[in-house]
């Protein structure tokens, strides 16, 4: 692992920052803007050609986790981002939606559906307005360490291999890639490398009568899904679609790819091919059997696999399902999770799906490694058990964690110690309209339930 002390052994340092963010997905995007607004000089490194991560490159065209039932539990920068997307014509706002409507246990909730192509543009603008430097099509090669502290990253792109120095680093890779390379303990809890939750390759269909499909009774949708599974045309019990503005496109999460270790390059590559073959079988089934899809045209397949589960760090606290069910309070809570708790069968065709009774608190300690300094981890790689991760990995929650990570990293870059930083992080977040603890929910204006239309 290169050190800043050995100039001959490392690539040249091309830039120095207060905060460096590895990964520009939902959490990293907001983390970068958050740190910049806190006064830090910030750069973000992203392997794809766009920001937004799962929402854009993986084409999962809805943000979940802003609402627990009818109660909004996320504010601040993430809420501002939804407003920007609406202003750009990328969404018609929050909607009532039935998650898994063809499943045995469907769940009504509130989502934020959008056109992922517009989100790409808005994400660019958010970071440009914040003054963040963005490096796309750039891989993180390895961390730069000095005396147990992260001091930057070695990166690689079309320009070659170089080093970027930083006072603080945020790991928003989703896979805890930087943390793992730094030697941070990571959990592989309760399952072996081929026992992770299945991956999904999302695809987009055009020329759809979405409203006609939505009007089909739920029991008929379930019968169609079960018949598709029986015939081998559908890989799981799903007729799951997000609608883009205009109700003529359907973005589908119907593929299901089992037995993949998404941390293995060969397997992740194979998963893309398997997903495309599943889509090849799904499309004719939809055209022949599902109302509203008779004239469906395949108009896009995500460039990046949708991954639910890889590494999670072992942090200073591990969030548990009992914390979510019991709505445990934490002195260092910096974000509220909404649910649902969503854990897909490792090998079968179903999913465990339940909504917590209310918002649950997520402590700052879940984002902090125990033995590496200068590093904050955000997104789905925070310290959590498998079931708790199923409730905390939704993108609105990841964005709320990202806003907290950005504030935290900016303060550390200015010389603050992580041991006594939680109160200041909470205060800064609240000043921005973020909701960091259970009592904050009552302090913000909540929408009237009837004001949120159904999809």
C-alpha positions as MATLAB code, in Angstrom:
seq = 'XXXXXXXXXXXXXXXXXXXXXXXXXXXXXXXXXXXXXXXXXXXXXXXXXXXXXXXXXXXXXXXXXXXXXXXXXXXXXXXXXXXXXXXXXXXXXXXXXXXXXXXXXXXXXXXXXXXXXXXXXXXXXXXXXXXXXXXXXXXXXXXXXXXXXXXXXXXXXXXXXXXXXXXXXXXXXXXXXXXXXXXXXXXXXXXXXXXXXXXXXXXXXXXXXXXXXXXXXXXXXXXXXXXXXXXXXXXXXXXXXXXXXXXXXXXXXXXXXXXXXXXXXXXXXXXXXXXXXXXXXXXXXXXXXXXXXXXXXXXXXXXXXXXXXXXXXXXXXXXXXXXXXXXXXXXXXXXXXXXXXXXXXXXXXXXXXXXXXXXXXXXXXXXXXXXXXXXXXXXXXXXXXXXXXXXXXXXXXXXXXXXXXXXXXXXXXXXXXXXXXXXXXXXXXXXXXXXXXXXXXXXXXXXXXXXXXXX';
ca = [
       0.000    0.000    0.000;
       1.679    3.254   -1.077;
       2.645    5.918    1.416;
       2.986    9.650    0.972;
       6.387    9.291    2.608;
       7.837    7.325   -0.314;
       7.516    9.524   -3.366;
       9.523    7.206   -5.619;
       7.123    4.334   -4.973;
       3.842    6.073   -5.665;
       2.298    7.723   -8.710;
       2.448   11.520   -8.824;
       0.009   13.478   -6.680;
      -2.147   15.416   -9.129;
      -4.379   17.205   -6.606;
      -4.977   17.742   -2.885;
      -8.374   18.063   -1.226;
      -9.908   18.377    2.203;
     -12.392   15.567    1.459;
     -12.204   12.873   -1.198;
     -15.292   10.758   -1.926;
     -14.896    7.309   -3.459;
     -18.116    6.535   -5.327;
     -20.680    8.929   -6.762;
     -23.854    6.929   -6.189;
     -26.809    8.167   -4.152;
     -24.823    8.360   -0.923;
     -21.546    9.593   -2.407;
     -23.264   12.227   -4.539;
     -24.938   13.789   -1.511;
     -21.835   13.304    0.668;
     -19.734   15.301   -1.794;
     -22.229   18.177   -1.999;
     -22.667   18.093    1.783;
     -18.939   18.340    2.513;
     -18.539   21.170   -0.001;
     -21.394   23.115    1.571;
     -19.646   22.645    4.920;
     -16.685   24.563    3.521;
     -14.430   21.717    2.387;
     -12.608   21.443   -0.918;
     -14.017   18.206   -2.341;
     -13.557   15.745   -5.198;
     -15.539   12.619   -6.046;
     -14.219    9.596   -7.947;
     -16.780    7.476   -9.840;
     -16.158    4.415  -12.011;
     -19.245    4.921  -14.216;
     -19.842    7.674  -16.733;
     -22.483    9.355  -14.593;
     -23.316   10.165  -11.006;
     -26.274    8.595   -9.208;
     -25.166    4.978   -9.005;
     -28.020    2.523   -8.595;
     -30.546    5.200   -9.576;
     -28.879    5.948  -12.896;
     -26.208    3.461  -14.013;
     -28.270    0.563  -12.609;
     -31.516    2.263  -13.729;
     -33.460    1.645  -10.489;
     -35.738    4.572  -11.221;
     -37.274    5.224   -7.830;
     -36.078    6.483   -4.493;
     -37.474    4.623   -1.486;
     -36.935    5.580    2.141;
     -38.176    9.164    2.210;
     -41.409    8.029    3.873;
     -42.356    5.586    6.580;
     -45.969    5.009    5.599;
     -47.375    8.593    5.369;
     -44.612   10.216    7.404;
     -41.638   11.889    5.747;
     -38.439   11.036    7.627;
     -35.714   12.423    5.315;
     -35.130   16.120    4.617;
     -32.094   18.308    3.964;
     -30.056   17.805    0.819;
     -31.850   14.615   -0.299;
     -35.200   16.410   -0.244;
     -33.654   19.315   -2.149;
     -32.476   16.821   -4.762;
     -36.053   15.589   -5.318;
     -37.162   19.190   -5.807;
     -34.411   19.766   -8.367;
     -35.430   16.627  -10.264;
     -39.066   17.767  -10.368;
     -38.045   21.244  -11.567;
     -36.041   19.626  -14.370;
     -39.055   17.589  -15.505;
     -37.611   14.300  -14.310;
     -40.407   13.399  -11.904;
     -43.968   14.278  -10.996;
     -43.166   13.974   -7.292;
     -43.918   11.505   -4.526;
     -46.509    8.830   -5.307;
     -48.332    6.027   -3.557;
     -47.008    2.737   -4.842;
     -47.449   -0.938   -4.023;
     -44.070   -2.588   -3.683;
     -44.114   -6.172   -4.919;
     -47.750   -6.046   -5.985;
     -47.542   -9.562   -7.472;
     -45.875  -10.998   -4.375;
     -47.581  -12.916   -1.596;
     -46.923  -10.008    0.778;
     -47.171   -6.720   -1.194;
     -46.444   -3.508    0.674;
     -48.079   -0.110    0.060;
     -45.684    2.805    0.490;
     -44.643    6.186   -0.888;
     -41.896    6.333   -3.506;
     -40.303    8.959   -5.731;
     -40.254    7.651   -9.331;
     -38.139    9.451  -11.921;
     -36.539    9.402  -15.323;
     -32.942    8.308  -14.606;
     -31.583   10.252  -17.579;
     -32.809   13.519  -16.029;
     -31.337   12.514  -12.662;
     -27.921   12.198  -14.333;
     -28.155   15.821  -15.478;
     -29.422   17.104  -12.131;
     -26.657   15.253  -10.279;
     -24.041   16.959  -12.458;
     -25.602   20.320  -11.676;
     -25.801   19.682   -7.927;
     -22.055   19.055   -7.670;
     -21.138   21.824  -10.104;
     -23.139   24.290   -8.006;
     -21.347   23.061   -4.867;
     -17.913   23.449   -6.477;
     -17.052   19.737   -6.316;
     -14.465   18.325   -8.727;
     -15.777   15.174  -10.438;
     -13.713   12.376  -11.989;
     -15.910    9.965  -13.981;
     -14.735    6.759  -15.676;
     -12.164    6.600  -12.889;
     -11.312    3.508  -10.851;
     -10.027    3.481   -7.291;
      -6.835    1.424   -7.420;
      -5.785    1.516   -3.767;
      -5.735    3.787   -0.730;
      -2.744    5.854    0.299;
      -1.975    5.210    3.970;
       0.280    6.918    6.488;
       0.612    5.758   10.103;
      -2.815    4.105   10.196;
      -4.586    7.043    8.551;
      -6.018    7.291    5.041;
      -4.299   10.116    3.184;
      -5.706    9.721   -0.308;
      -6.264    7.355   -3.209;
      -4.351    5.973   -6.119;
      -6.709    6.228   -9.084;
      -6.651    5.113  -12.699;
      -8.400    6.462  -15.787;
      -7.623    7.330  -19.389;
      -4.924    9.732  -18.151;
      -3.077    6.841  -16.492;
      -2.333    6.154  -12.841;
      -2.046    8.989  -10.342;
      -2.573    9.823   -6.675;
      -5.019   12.260   -5.081;
      -4.316   13.392   -1.520;
      -6.978   14.297    1.051;
      -7.337   15.066    4.735;
     -10.428   12.827    5.017;
     -11.859   10.120    2.804;
     -15.482    8.973    2.430;
     -16.000    5.407    1.212;
     -19.264    5.487   -0.749;
     -18.383    2.573   -3.025;
     -21.240    0.419   -1.709;
     -18.819   -2.487   -1.428;
     -16.624   -0.961    1.309;
     -13.855   -1.239   -1.293;
     -11.612    1.419    0.236;
     -12.278    0.351    3.813;
     -11.475   -3.272    2.956;
      -8.243   -2.264    1.211;
      -7.274   -0.245    4.294;
      -7.604   -3.338    6.466;
     -10.949   -2.458    8.068;
     -12.727   -5.565    9.340;
     -15.715   -6.383    7.123;
     -18.609   -8.698    7.851;
     -19.592  -11.608    5.699;
     -22.422  -12.431    8.103;
     -24.587  -15.502    8.069;
     -23.806  -16.606    4.530;
     -20.995  -17.747    2.284;
     -19.818  -15.890   -0.784;
     -22.472  -17.512   -3.006;
     -25.259  -17.061   -0.478;
     -25.767  -13.345   -0.950;
     -29.082  -11.918   -1.998;
     -29.684  -12.099   -5.758;
     -28.707   -9.321   -8.129;
     -31.010   -7.602  -10.624;
     -30.367   -6.298  -14.120;
     -32.929   -3.561  -14.745;
     -34.423   -2.880  -18.174;
     -36.625   -0.201  -19.693;
     -39.668   -0.788  -21.902;
     -41.304    1.870  -24.056;
     -44.735    2.034  -25.697;
     -46.468    0.851  -22.520;
     -49.974    1.677  -21.307;
     -48.937    1.965  -17.672;
     -52.360    3.019  -16.398;
     -54.001    0.006  -17.975;
     -51.496   -2.239  -16.251;
     -52.008   -0.513  -12.905;
     -55.769   -1.121  -13.181;
     -55.357   -4.908  -13.330;
     -56.510   -6.431   -9.987;
     -53.683   -7.535   -7.743;
     -54.803  -11.185   -7.599;
     -54.675  -11.338  -11.403;
     -51.159   -9.900  -11.376;
     -50.072  -12.515   -8.861;
     -51.606  -15.294  -10.962;
     -49.747  -13.999  -14.010;
     -46.464  -13.848  -12.108;
     -46.846  -17.380  -10.730;
     -47.700  -18.686  -14.193;
     -44.612  -16.996  -15.598;
     -42.455  -18.644  -12.925;
     -44.091  -22.033  -13.580;
     -43.338  -21.767  -17.304;
     -39.772  -20.637  -16.699;
     -40.314  -17.268  -18.389;
     -40.067  -15.245  -15.164;
     -37.215  -15.802  -12.700;
     -39.246  -14.758   -9.645;
     -42.727  -13.734   -8.470;
     -42.523  -10.198   -9.740;
     -44.307   -7.816  -12.065;
     -42.365   -4.891  -10.645;
     -42.206   -1.656  -12.652;
     -41.402    2.005  -12.035;
     -43.180    4.529  -14.240;
     -41.448    7.536  -15.762;
     -43.346   10.827  -16.256;
     -45.977   10.436  -18.958;
     -46.826    6.813  -18.122;
     -45.533    5.438  -21.426;
     -42.345    3.768  -20.150;
     -41.931    1.016  -17.587;
     -38.593    0.404  -15.897;
     -38.535   -3.177  -14.705;
     -36.852   -4.930  -11.787;
     -38.003   -8.385  -12.933;
     -34.692  -10.163  -13.457;
     -33.211  -12.172  -10.581;
     -29.690  -13.540  -10.735;
     -28.769  -16.044   -8.016;
     -25.434  -17.380   -6.845;
     -23.388  -14.320   -7.748;
     -20.539  -12.892   -5.739;
     -20.590   -9.320   -7.030;
     -17.079   -8.839   -5.612;
     -15.752  -11.358   -8.131;
     -15.117   -9.750  -11.520;
     -15.703  -12.953  -13.477;
     -18.983  -13.681  -11.726;
     -20.215  -10.094  -12.010;
     -19.503  -10.209  -15.748;
     -21.378  -13.490  -16.087;
     -24.306  -12.002  -14.185;
     -24.745   -9.311  -16.838;
     -25.036  -11.955  -19.561;
     -27.414  -14.073  -17.456;
     -29.566  -11.000  -16.831;
     -29.793  -10.175  -20.510;
     -30.858  -13.745  -21.281;
     -33.572  -13.463  -18.621;
     -34.792  -10.231  -20.221;
     -34.932  -12.061  -23.571;
     -37.476  -14.490  -22.026;
     -39.373  -11.922  -19.939;
     -40.240   -9.586  -22.814;
     -42.276  -12.056  -24.938;
     -44.133  -13.180  -21.817;
     -45.135   -9.606  -21.017;
     -46.261   -8.893  -24.577;
     -48.376  -12.046  -24.736;
     -49.897  -12.052  -21.254;
     -49.840   -8.741  -19.396;
     -52.380   -5.973  -20.150;
     -50.694   -2.756  -21.230;
     -47.567   -4.489  -22.573;
     -48.886   -5.771  -25.895;
     -46.774   -3.324  -27.925;
     -43.789   -3.146  -25.567;
     -40.418   -2.206  -27.050;
     -37.132   -2.881  -25.260;
     -35.521    0.560  -25.100;
     -32.716    0.106  -22.604;
     -30.787   -2.291  -20.359;
     -28.846   -0.939  -17.391;
     -25.095   -0.658  -17.886;
     -24.465   -1.710  -14.288;
     -25.767   -4.645  -12.258;
     -28.128   -3.885   -9.377;
     -26.412   -5.307   -6.284;
     -28.177   -5.689   -2.938;
     -25.428   -7.118   -0.785;
     -21.658   -7.433   -0.648;
     -19.354   -6.244    2.163;
     -20.365   -4.296    5.234;
     -17.831   -2.879    7.645;
     -17.623   -3.889   11.277;
     -17.958   -0.435   12.792;
     -18.080    1.033   16.262;
     -21.715   -0.049   16.430;
     -23.624   -2.615   14.355;
     -27.248   -1.774   13.574;
     -29.550   -4.734   14.279;
     -33.077   -5.682   13.276;
     -33.963   -5.417   16.978;
     -32.944   -1.749   16.866;
     -35.317   -1.195   13.954;
     -38.232   -3.093   15.490;
     -37.720   -1.486   18.899;
     -37.013    1.982   17.460;
     -33.981    2.202   19.736;
     -32.735    5.733   20.461;
     -29.077    6.695   19.978;
     -27.288    9.780   21.310;
     -25.288    9.935   18.085;
     -28.150    9.306   15.635;
     -27.479   11.209   12.401;
     -30.188    9.843   10.054;
     -33.596    8.208   10.127;
     -34.397    5.019    8.263;
     -37.915    4.413    6.999;
     -37.895    0.879    5.665;
     -39.213   -1.294    4.232;
     -37.040   -4.139    5.490;
     -36.441   -5.997    2.267;
     -34.467   -9.279    2.171;
     -34.642  -11.369   -1.000;
     -34.479  -15.165   -0.956;
     -30.955  -16.400   -1.560;
     -32.125  -19.229   -3.826;
     -35.924  -19.056   -4.055;
     -38.459  -16.818   -5.792;
     -39.808  -14.853   -2.823;
     -38.827  -11.969   -0.571;
     -39.221  -11.080    3.105;
     -40.845   -7.652    3.192;
     -42.102   -5.674    6.194;
     -42.499   -2.040    7.192;
     -41.226   -0.839   10.586;
     -43.855    0.684   12.882;
     -42.091    4.039   12.645;
     -38.804    5.644   11.592;
     -35.672    4.204   13.174;
     -32.481    5.966   14.178;
     -29.056    5.192   12.666;
     -26.047    6.145   14.799;
     -22.905    7.786   13.472;
     -20.883    4.912   14.943;
     -22.186    2.558   12.215;
     -20.215    4.653    9.702;
     -16.918    4.708   11.577;
     -14.266    1.963   11.442;
     -12.684    1.010   14.746;
      -9.043    0.985   13.703;
      -8.469    3.222   10.649;
      -8.446    6.998   10.960;
      -9.542    9.617    8.465;
     -12.208    7.349    6.950;
     -16.018    7.533    7.005;
     -18.127    4.808    5.358;
     -21.581    5.546    3.989;
     -24.354    3.843    2.009;
     -25.152    0.143    2.116;
     -21.692   -0.729    3.483;
     -22.329    0.715    6.956;
     -22.069   -1.620    9.928;
     -25.367   -3.537   10.036;
     -26.659   -7.085   10.158;
     -28.163   -8.570    6.999;
     -31.781   -7.864    8.038;
     -31.022   -4.366    9.323;
     -29.157   -3.638    6.109;
     -32.334   -4.647    4.257;
     -34.060   -1.711    5.936;
     -31.218    0.812    5.787;
     -29.900    0.385    2.236;
     -32.726    2.217    0.435;
     -31.468    5.164   -1.548;
     -33.144    7.976    0.422;
     -31.616    6.548    3.610;
     -28.271    6.252    1.842;
     -28.540    9.915    0.832;
     -29.321   10.944    4.419;
     -26.270    8.975    5.565;
     -24.271   10.676    2.829;
     -25.229   14.131    4.036;
     -24.076   13.185    7.531;
     -20.853   11.669    6.181;
     -20.092   14.884    4.300;
     -20.512   17.067    7.381;
     -18.475   14.645    9.473;
     -15.640   14.461    6.949;
     -15.500   18.230    6.551;
     -15.191   18.679   10.325;
     -12.473   16.024   10.582;
     -10.587   17.687    7.722;
     -10.549   20.848    9.836;
      -8.894   18.986   12.693;
     -11.840   17.725   14.758;
     -11.620   14.386   16.507;
     -14.208   11.741   15.599;
     -14.583   10.863   19.285;
     -16.492   14.060   20.116;
     -17.979   15.109   16.802;
     -21.531   13.676   16.883;
     -23.231   16.648   18.565;
     -21.798   19.110   16.048;
     -22.718   16.866   13.116;
     -26.296   16.624   14.388;
     -26.522   20.392   14.899;
     -25.182   21.125   11.411;
     -27.600   18.669    9.819;
     -30.579   20.087   11.681;
     -29.646   23.592   10.544;
     -30.076   22.330    6.969;
     -33.492   20.802    7.581;
     -32.232   17.234    7.915;
     -34.048   14.862   10.274;
     -31.547   13.118   12.513;
     -33.608   11.787   15.434;
     -37.132   10.606   16.127;
     -38.253   13.895   17.681;
     -37.372   15.808   14.509;
     -40.263   14.251   12.603;
     -42.801   16.224   14.626;
     -40.962   19.483   13.913;
     -41.430   19.468   10.150;
     -44.540   20.022    8.076;
     -45.897   16.689    6.915;
     -47.948   16.301    3.713;
     -51.620   15.567    4.027;
     -52.054   11.879    3.171;
     -54.644   12.664    0.508;
     -52.181   15.035   -1.190;
     -49.938   12.135   -2.260;
     -51.490   10.678   -5.430;
     -51.415    7.024   -6.381;
     -49.438    5.850   -9.386;
];
